[in-house]
Amino acid sequence: MLRALRRCAGMVLTLVVSSFLIFAAMYAAPGDPATFLIGNPEEATPERIAAIEAQYHLNEPLLNQYWHWARNAFTGDLGTSARYRQPVADLMASRLPNTLSLVGYAALLFTGFGILLGVLATVRRRRTTDSVIVAATTLAASVPSFVIGILLVSQFSVRLGWFPVAGAGEGFFDRVHHLPLPAVALSLGAVAIVSRVTRQSMVEQFDAEHVEFARGFGLSERKVILRHVLRNAWGPIVTMISLIMASMLAGTVAVESVFGISGVGALLVDAINAHDFAVVQAVLLYMVVAYMIVTLVVDLLLPLFDPRIKVNAA
């Protein structure tokens, strides 16, 4: 109970500090926020500027401005986009499903293939298979995702015509057809990380006493690996998968740009270029909240994968 309260207090403090930094950083940018909000320089009359400053509380101290913004954001009012002239919450709601679908698709790929390759490398360690997997994953991790995306588009979309060139699709089955290439581009480097963590965690378990006891008890090597080696290696694997997913929620900009996906990452780039402060603040706040939610869920689920964590925490 005490651990849960400390965790909640830490999350609240993190959210307050990070949200204040996000808000303050936007208004510390060069230029006059009121002028950017007006948009057209010809309309930036003294009367218009005064009205904008009063509307957005720009004529008040920074802490007062932050209080108004944070209070509205807590109720779901993220302001109005200066570029799109519509509520930021509506913009986020229309873009978020594309990003979440892409990250979810990529998570399935890098989790499945990463663990599979890690287990295979562990079982075949000190053999050619292990060396090939390590070399291949190292190469995959060293290539930027946007480069992989361009290669995939040129080969499988333009040349072979197997997948659409751009877009996220509409509906479940259409998205399944549109998102394989961007999901592969986004997840390839993560496959390398998960496979290495899986291999390292499993190797550490191979010489444990309970594994030797299981072998001496007469269990087959397959059951020893699945029930005793892999099961006790889940903690670091699940933690790494969650960290990668959390970083992907904030790191889809390059892939969305290559594949023309209207997601949160592409929205952030457009908002930065247009000095659309309200959108930038909302997207950055979403990234912080998403990261916090993922890490909280993992903290709650880890004891299910490794009961030793619960015992140590107690």
matplotlib code that plots the C-alpha trace (Angstrom):
import matplotlib.pyplot as plt

x = [0.0, 2.8, 4.7, 1.6, 1.1, 4.7, 4.3, 1.2, 2.8, 5.9, 3.7, 1.8, 5.0, 6.5, 3.4, 3.3, 7.0, 7.0, 3.9, 5.3, 8.5, 6.5, 4.4, 7.3, 9.5, 6.9, 6.6, 10.4, 10.7, 11.8, 9.0, 5.8, 3.2, 0.3, 1.6, 1.9, -1.6, -3.0, -1.3, -1.7, 0.8, -1.5, -4.1, -1.6, -3.0, -2.4, -6.1, -6.0, -2.8, -4.4, -7.4, -5.4, -3.2, -6.4, -8.0, -4.9, -3.8, -0.5, -0.6, -0.5, 2.6, 3.9, 2.6, -0.9, -0.7, 0.4, -2.4, -5.1, -3.6, -3.2, -6.7, -8.2, -6.0, -7.2, -10.8, -9.9, -9.7, -6.3, -7.0, -7.5, -5.1, -3.8, -3.2, -6.2, -8.7, -10.2, -10.0, -6.7, -8.5, -10.3, -7.1, -5.5, -8.5, -8.3, -4.6, -4.1, -5.7, -3.2, -0.2, -1.5, -2.3, 1.2, 2.9, 0.7, 1.5, 5.2, 5.0, 3.6, 6.4, 9.4, 8.0, 7.4, 10.5, 12.7, 11.9, 12.0, 15.5, 16.7, 15.6, 17.1, 20.4, 20.5, 19.7, 22.3, 24.8, 28.5, 27.4, 27.0, 23.3, 24.1, 26.7, 24.5, 21.6, 23.8, 25.4, 22.0, 20.4, 23.4, 23.1, 19.4, 19.9, 22.5, 20.2, 17.9, 14.2, 13.5, 16.2, 14.6, 11.2, 12.4, 13.9, 10.7, 8.6, 10.8, 10.8, 7.4, 5.2, 6.6, 8.4, 6.2, 3.0, 2.2, 1.4, 0.0, 2.6, 1.1, -1.6, -2.8, -6.0, -9.6, -11.0, -9.3, -8.6, -7.5, -5.0, -3.7, -2.9, -1.5, 0.7, 3.0, 5.8, 5.8, 5.5, 8.5, 10.5, 9.6, 10.2, 13.4, 15.8, 13.7, 13.9, 17.6, 17.3, 14.7, 16.6, 19.7, 18.0, 16.2, 19.5, 21.4, 18.6, 18.3, 22.0, 22.1, 19.5, 21.1, 23.6, 21.1, 20.5, 16.8, 17.7, 20.3, 17.8, 15.2, 17.7, 18.6, 14.9, 14.7, 12.8, 13.5, 15.6, 12.6, 10.6, 13.6, 14.0, 10.3, 9.4, 12.6, 14.9, 12.6, 10.0, 12.6, 14.0, 10.7, 11.4, 14.1, 12.4, 9.0, 10.7, 12.6, 9.6, 7.6, 10.4, 10.6, 6.8, 6.8, 9.6, 7.8, 4.7, 6.9, 9.1, 7.0, 7.9, 10.3, 8.2, 5.0, 6.7, 8.1, 4.8, 2.5, 0.7, -1.4, -0.4, 0.6, 4.3, 3.5, 1.1, 4.0, 6.3, 3.7, 2.8, 6.5, 7.0, 3.8, 4.6, 1.2, 1.9, -1.3, -0.8, 2.9, 2.0, -0.7, 1.4, 4.3, 1.9, 0.5, 4.0, 4.7, 1.3, 1.7, 5.1, 3.9, 0.9, 3.0, 5.6, 2.8, 1.1, 4.4, 5.1, 1.7, 2.2, 5.8, 4.9, 2.7, 5.7, 8.2, 6.8, 10.2, 9.6, 6.6, 8.5, 11.4, 9.0, 7.3]
y = [0.0, 2.4, 1.5, 2.3, 5.6, 6.6, 5.5, 7.7, 10.7, 10.3, 10.2, 13.3, 15.2, 14.1, 15.1, 18.6, 19.3, 18.0, 19.8, 23.1, 22.6, 21.9, 25.0, 27.3, 26.0, 27.0, 30.5, 30.8, 30.3, 33.3, 35.6, 36.9, 34.2, 36.6, 37.3, 33.6, 33.0, 35.7, 34.1, 36.9, 39.7, 42.2, 41.5, 42.1, 45.5, 46.7, 46.1, 42.6, 41.7, 43.1, 40.9, 37.8, 38.5, 38.8, 35.7, 33.5, 35.2, 36.3, 39.5, 37.6, 36.1, 32.8, 30.8, 32.2, 31.3, 27.8, 27.4, 28.3, 26.0, 23.0, 23.4, 23.4, 20.5, 18.5, 18.9, 17.9, 21.4, 21.6, 24.9, 25.7, 25.1, 28.4, 26.6, 24.3, 26.6, 23.7, 22.3, 20.5, 17.7, 16.9, 17.0, 14.6, 12.3, 12.0, 11.4, 9.2, 6.0, 5.9, 6.2, 3.7, 1.2, 1.6, 1.2, -1.8, -3.4, -2.8, -4.1, -7.4, -7.7, -6.8, -8.7, -11.9, -12.0, -10.5, -13.2, -15.9, -14.9, -14.4, -17.9, -19.4, -17.6, -18.9, -22.5, -22.3, -20.3, -20.7, -22.0, -20.4, -19.7, -17.5, -15.5, -15.0, -13.8, -11.4, -10.0, -9.6, -7.9, -5.6, -4.6, -4.0, -1.8, 0.3, 1.4, 4.3, 3.6, 6.2, 4.5, 1.1, 2.7, 4.2, 0.8, -1.0, 1.5, 1.3, -2.5, -3.7, -0.7, 0.9, -2.1, -5.1, -3.3, -5.5, -2.8, 0.8, 3.6, 5.9, 6.2, 4.2, 2.8, 2.9, 0.2, -2.9, -5.0, -2.0, -0.9, -4.5, -4.1, -0.5, -0.8, -3.9, -1.9, 1.1, -1.4, -3.3, -0.1, 1.0, -2.3, -3.6, -1.9, -3.0, -6.6, -6.4, -5.0, -7.5, -10.4, -9.4, -8.8, -12.1, -13.9, -12.3, -12.9, -16.6, -17.2, -15.9, -18.4, -21.4, -22.0, -21.4, -24.1, -24.6, -25.2, -27.8, -29.4, -29.6, -31.3, -33.7, -34.4, -35.7, -33.0, -32.6, -29.7, -28.1, -28.1, -26.8, -23.9, -22.9, -23.6, -22.6, -20.6, -18.4, -18.1, -16.7, -14.4, -12.6, -9.6, -7.8, -8.8, -7.3, -4.2, -3.6, -4.2, -1.7, 0.9, 0.4, 0.7, 3.9, 5.4, 4.4, 6.3, 9.4, 8.4, 7.7, 11.0, 9.6, 6.6, 8.5, 11.1, 8.4, 6.5, 9.6, 8.5, 11.2, 10.4, 12.3, 12.4, 14.1, 16.5, 17.5, 18.3, 20.4, 22.2, 23.0, 24.4, 26.5, 27.7, 26.2, 26.3, 24.7, 21.6, 21.2, 21.4, 18.9, 16.4, 16.7, 16.3, 13.2, 11.7, 12.2, 10.8, 7.8, 7.0, 7.2, 4.9, 2.3, 2.2, 2.1, -0.9, -2.7, -2.1, -3.7, -6.6, -7.5, -9.5, -11.7, -12.7, -12.8, -13.4, -12.7, -9.0, -9.0, -10.7, -8.2, -5.2, -6.5]
z = [0.0, 1.0, -2.2, -4.3, -2.6, -3.2, -6.8, -7.3, -5.6, -7.8, -11.0, -9.9, -9.2, -12.5, -14.4, -12.8, -13.4, -16.9, -17.9, -16.5, -18.5, -21.6, -21.1, -20.2, -23.1, -25.6, -24.4, -24.1, -27.9, -30.0, -31.1, -29.7, -28.9, -29.6, -33.1, -33.8, -32.5, -34.8, -37.8, -40.4, -39.8, -41.4, -38.6, -35.8, -34.8, -31.2, -30.5, -31.9, -30.0, -26.7, -27.3, -27.9, -24.8, -22.7, -24.2, -23.6, -20.4, -22.0, -20.0, -16.7, -14.9, -16.2, -13.2, -13.8, -17.4, -16.5, -14.0, -16.6, -19.2, -16.8, -15.4, -18.9, -20.0, -16.9, -18.1, -21.7, -23.1, -24.8, -26.6, -30.2, -33.0, -34.6, -37.9, -38.2, -36.4, -34.5, -31.0, -30.3, -28.6, -31.8, -33.8, -31.3, -31.4, -35.2, -35.3, -32.2, -33.6, -36.5, -34.1, -31.7, -34.5, -35.8, -32.4, -31.6, -34.9, -34.4, -30.8, -32.0, -34.4, -32.3, -29.3, -31.2, -33.4, -30.7, -28.1, -30.8, -32.0, -28.4, -27.4, -30.6, -30.0, -26.4, -27.3, -30.1, -28.2, -29.1, -32.5, -36.0, -35.5, -32.4, -34.3, -37.3, -35.2, -33.2, -36.5, -38.2, -35.2, -34.9, -38.5, -38.2, -35.1, -36.9, -39.8, -39.2, -39.4, -42.1, -44.3, -43.8, -44.6, -47.9, -48.9, -48.1, -50.0, -53.1, -53.1, -51.8, -52.7, -55.9, -57.5, -56.5, -55.6, -52.7, -50.2, -50.4, -50.7, -48.1, -45.5, -42.5, -44.0, -42.7, -40.6, -39.1, -42.2, -44.3, -41.6, -41.5, -45.2, -44.9, -41.8, -42.3, -44.0, -41.5, -38.6, -39.9, -40.3, -36.8, -35.1, -36.8, -34.4, -31.5, -32.5, -32.1, -28.6, -27.4, -28.8, -27.0, -23.7, -24.0, -24.8, -21.9, -19.4, -20.4, -20.3, -16.8, -15.8, -17.4, -14.6, -11.8, -9.2, -10.0, -13.6, -12.7, -10.3, -13.1, -15.4, -12.7, -12.1, -15.7, -17.5, -21.2, -22.3, -24.0, -20.7, -18.8, -21.2, -21.2, -17.6, -15.7, -17.9, -20.0, -17.2, -14.7, -17.4, -18.1, -15.8, -17.9, -21.1, -20.2, -18.8, -22.0, -24.2, -22.2, -22.4, -26.2, -26.5, -24.5, -26.6, -29.8, -28.7, -28.9, -31.7, -34.8, -36.5, -39.1, -40.0, -40.3, -42.5, -44.9, -45.2, -45.2, -42.1, -40.4, -36.9, -33.8, -34.8, -38.1, -36.3, -34.0, -36.9, -38.6, -35.4, -34.7, -38.2, -37.9, -34.3, -33.3, -29.6, -28.4, -30.6, -29.6, -25.9, -26.3, -28.2, -25.8, -22.8, -24.5, -24.8, -21.1, -20.0, -22.4, -21.0, -17.5, -18.2, -19.9, -17.1, -14.5, -16.2, -16.4, -12.7, -11.9, -14.3, -13.5, -10.3, -12.4, -14.6, -11.8, -8.2, -6.8, -7.5, -5.2, -2.5, -2.7, -2.8, 0.3]

ax = plt.figure().add_subplot(projection="3d")
ax.plot(x, y, z, "-o")
ax.set_aspect("equal")
plt.show()
